[in-house]
Amino acid sequence: MQYHVTAVVVSYSREELLAECLAAMDAQTRRPDLLIVVDNASTDHALDVARTFAATAATPTQIKALTANTGGAGGFAAGIALALDAADSDGRIPAVWLMDDDTIPEPTALEELLAAADACADQNHCMPAALGSKAIWTDGREHLMNKPRPRTRLIKGTAGLAGFPETYQVRSLSFVSCLLNADAIRALGRLPQAGYFLWNDDYEYTTALLRDHVGYYVPESVVVHKTRVFGSSDADPGPRFVNEVRNKIWLWRFSRGNFHVGEQLAYWPKALRRWGLTWLHASDRQSIAAYFRQGWREGWKEQPAPTERILADAGLPSLG
């Protein structure tokens, strides 16, 4: 099948990693048709890096410089809005490929995702709503914080894909190399929750997309996720634990419809287990407990600001 792929890279003050990410984009065996770099008001030379790349790259590149740091959630919301507006209308299937600036795709990363999309269409007679790459750390170990669990209750489609022995169907995906079907985004009718700022925005958004649709984890597509430290999803997050707890509560309060009834029953046991493991593994348990209390208070007493308000001055096209 023929695809029009718009890649979105969200950047914030990591100029060296951004340069490496963009170079890897340009070195893909199947390059994106368009690359959009969303700069979250970087305080270093990341924006200059993006502009220099755009002037010389083989991949057509656009840059969106935001006036304030809106976090990963706001950056991806802006990037998706721009990507949908730029989607080709010549009959090709539009897709949006998402990643942060610390994600370095291996040369065949996009090619393998599109091959998996073809396999899904052939096998399930439907396009996947989302596909995710395997993320490894700098030493080659799989980055467990980005590895999704297999979907336990299939709504449609097969558990795996022929020709992709390691691939399996999932219920959520990380935005660390995530290929979204643009038509599925339009059908959902909204962008990620920019009010989350960071953490769980990808979980909230992909659970909405995949509630009644098919998505796969595709380990044949590989990216290097250059986080500062290696860890799983319950590794010590420091002050970001406030966002983890607050956003999980917000997800329950305002996005509970993303889940079927059985999934809703399993939500809190899974969240509590993860929070407990985070506390257990923390180097400073007293601080983690304080961050938990702050996130708990904010989660129940506040609500996320609307994405449209947060990005009001960004000059973004509407989803309609």
Salt bridges, closest charged atoms under 4 A:
GLU15 OE2 - HIS45 ND1 3.51
GLU20 OE2 - LYS226 NZ 2.72
ASP33 OD2 - ARG30 NH1 2.96
ASP33 OD1 - ARG92 NH1 3.20
ASP88 OD2 - ARG92 NH2 3.16
ASP90 OD1 - ARG92 NE 3.22
ASP101 OD1 - ARG14 NH2 2.56
ASP102 OD2 - ARG14 NH1 3.54
ASP102 OD2 - HIS225 NE2 3.31
ASP139 OD2 - ARG141 NE 2.72
GLU142 OE1 - LYS147 NZ 3.76
ASP183 OD1 - ARG186 NH1 3.46
GLU204 OE2 - ARG190 NH2 2.55
ASP212 OD2 - ARG211 NH1 2.95
ASP212 OD1 - HIS260 NE2 3.18
ASP234 OD1 - HIS281 ND1 3.48
GLU244 OE2 - LYS248 NZ 3.10
GLU244 OE1 - ARG274 NH2 3.64
GLU263 OE2 - ARG171 NE 2.63
GLU298 OE1 - ARG246 NH1 3.79
